[in-house]
């Protein structure tokens, strides 16, 4: 092994360690960022309700009237879920709790859509 090989291996190792460090720093910053998360509830394509999920200890239950009948939605501890629905497969109920921006619950037969968006952060800018 020549001196050039050692320098090359050392350089690759340093770059790998820096990359791993930056990855973990970015992950830590994403998790510690305090932002307002808002759950948007749509029925028949219309926005019915916006629920702020950034509050500690928030607990609520409400009923939405969809195409097939009433569906029950629960909000608890910065999370939201559909706890009951009249649709045949109940995939929306099986989705469980969602809490991160970008996650969603969709009940296609009942035409109900619940998704979480980040109220503070700009997603994209176009001109």
N, C-alpha and C positions, 0 to 999 in steps of 0.2 A: 504494500500500500504506500503510495507516494504522498508527499506533502500536499499536493494539489487535491488528491482524493480526500484527505482529512479536512481540508478547508471546505470542500464541496459538501461533505457530510455534516460538518458543523453548521454551515449556512442553511442547509435544508432543515436541520434540527431546530435552529433558532427560529426560522420562519414558521415551522409547525407549532412551536410553543407559543409564539405570538398570536397565531391564528386561533389556537384553542383558548388562550386568554381573552382575546377580543370576543369570541363566541360567548363565553361565560359572562363577561361584563355586559354584553348586549342582552342576554337572557335575564340577568339580574335587574337591569334598568327597565326592561319591559314589564317585569313583575312588580317592581316597586313604584312604577309610575301611577300616580293617583289621577284618575280621570273619571268623569261622570259617565256611567254606562246607562243607557236608556233602552228599555224594552219597548218595541213598537208592535202593536197588535192590530192586525188588519183582518177584516171580515168582508167577504165579497169584493176584495181589492181596495176597500176604503179604509183609511186609517181611523180606528175607533178610539184607541187609547195609547198614550205614551206614559210609561212607568219608569221613574227614576230608581235605579237599582243601587245607587251608591250609598244609600242610608243603611246604618247598622240596625239590625233587629226588626227590619220591616217585615210585616206579616199581613197578607191579605188574600182573600178568595173572591173571585167573581165569576159570573156565568155569561158566556157569549152565545148568542143565538145564531147558529150557522144554517146551512142549507138543509141538513138532515135533522137538526134539533139542537138542544142546548149542550154546550161543552163547558167543563169547569176548569178554570185556570187558577193556579196558586202561586203566590209570590212569597218568598221566605229567604231571609239572610242573603241578600244580593243575588238571588237566583230566581228563576221562573220555570214552571212546568205546566203541562196540561195533564190534570189528574184524572179526567173522565171525558169521554167523547162517545157519540153514538155511531161512529163509523164502524164498519164490519171488522177491519183488520186491527184497528187501534194502534197503528204504528206511531202515531203522534204521542200517545200515552207512554209507549215503550221507549221513546226518546229520552225521557227523564228530565233532570234539571239541566238548564243551560245558564251560563253566567259570563262567558267571554264574548267580546265583540266579534261578530261574524258568525256566531252560532245561531241556528234557527230551528223552529218546530213548525212543520207544515202538515196540515190535515186537508188533503186534496178533496175528499168527498164532501167535507163539511165547509170547504172554502175558508179556512182559518189559517193565518200565517202569523207566527210570532218570531221576531228576530231581535238581536241585540246590536246596537250600534254605539260607537264611542262618540259621545257628545262633544268632546274637547278637540279631538285630533282631526286634522285635515287629511282626507284620504287621497285626494288628487287635485291638481290644479291644471286647468286647460285654458288656452287662449283662442 
